[in-house]
Amino acid sequence: MEKEFVPYELAVKLKTLGYDGPCFGVYIAGHLMITYDSIYNSTDIPVVKAPTFSQAFRFFRERYNVQSSVKFTHAKYSFEIHFEKLANGENPPVMVWHFVDSWLGLNLSLFETYEETELTCLNKLIEIVEQNQQ
């Protein structure tokens, strides 16, 4: 069940980016507790909400208008990230990060498992949003 939740380090980063949705897990002192987060709303215990991967990707879609997808290509996994960057009040063309194999003329960045791909994609989403907030 624990593999459904984003790792602690990413949960902390998501919190700094504004994630505050309801969760069925929290991190207390870096350890995952599977329980509804509202139990800890009125306590002095410092907790970090532990969203599922699905909740984290939905957060990026809804809050930052960043779309991502995991693909299966030639017996390996890859991902794409599509987003609009707001600059000076304007909407420039959609920028696309492709992490697919080199025979298409794009960056070679293939992964063995879906989970590794999903984790890498989430890290890249966080990096993109952090850079765009500077």
N, C-alpha and C positions, 0 to 999 in steps of 0.2 A: 504494500500500500504506500510506503514512503516514497517510492519512485514516481508517484503521481504529482508530488509537490516539488516546486523549484528548490534548489539547494539554498542553504542559509545565506551565503554570500550574495546570491542574486536576489533573495527576498529583501535583504537590507538595501540593495541598490534600487529595487522597485519601490520601496518605501520612500526613499529620497526623491524619486521621480513622481511621487504622488499616489501610489497605489494604496487604497484604503478600503477595498471591497470586502465583503464578508468572506470568511474562510473556514474550512473545516480543520485547519491546522494552524498552529503557532509555534514559533521557536522561542524557547526559554533558555537563556544562557547557551544559545547555539544548538540546542537539542530539540528535535521535532516532537511535538505533542499533538496527537490527532484528537481534536475536540473542537467544538464550535467556539470561535474567537470571542463571542460576546460574554463568555464566562469571565474573561479577564479585563473587560472594559472598565470595571469599577475597582480594580485592585491596583496596588502600587508595584506589582511585579512587572518589570520591563519585558515586554514581549514584542516580537516581530511577526506580523501575519505571514502565513505560509500559503500563498496561492498555488493552485494547481497550474500546470503548464497551460492548460486551456484558458484559465482565468488570466494568466500573464499575457498571452497572445491577444486575448480579447481587450485587455487594458490598452495595449499599444494601438489596436485598431480604433477603439473608441476615443481615447484621450489624445493620441498623437497622429491619427490618420495614417498609420504605418501598417501596410499589409505584408504578410509573409506567407510562404508556403514551402513545404518539404516535398521534394520530388524523388522518385526512384528512377535512376538512369544507369543502364548497363551494369546491373547487379550491385550498384552502390547508391548512396543517398546524397542529395545536394539540397540547397535551399535558395530561394529568391526573396528579396526584400524590395518592396515598392513603397515609395513615400513621396509626399509633397513637402517641400521645405518652404516655409514662409520667410520671406526676406523683404524688409522695407514695405510691408503691407501688400506685397504682390505674391501671386502664386506662379512660380516658375514651372517649367515642364516637370513632369514626374521623373524622379531619378530612380534608377533601378540598379540594385546590386545583384549580380548573378554569380552564384557559386555552383557552376556546372562544369562538365568536363571539357577538356581543351579541344576536342575535335570540332566543337562548335565555335572555336576561336575565342573562348572566354576563359576566365580564371579556372585553373584546376584546383578544386577543393572538394574532394569526394570523401564520404565517410562510410564506415563499415555498418553502422547501426542507425536506425531511426532516432533512437534516444540521443546518441552523440550529435547527430545533425540538429535535432531540436534544441539541445543545450547550446551548441555553437551559434545557432540562429538567434536565440534569446540573448546571448552575450553581445552579439553584433547589434541587435535592436537597442539594447541599453547604451552601447557605445555611440550609436548614431544619435540618439536623443540627447545624451549628455553633451556631445559635440555641438549640437544645434542649439543648446541652451546657453552656450558660452557667448 
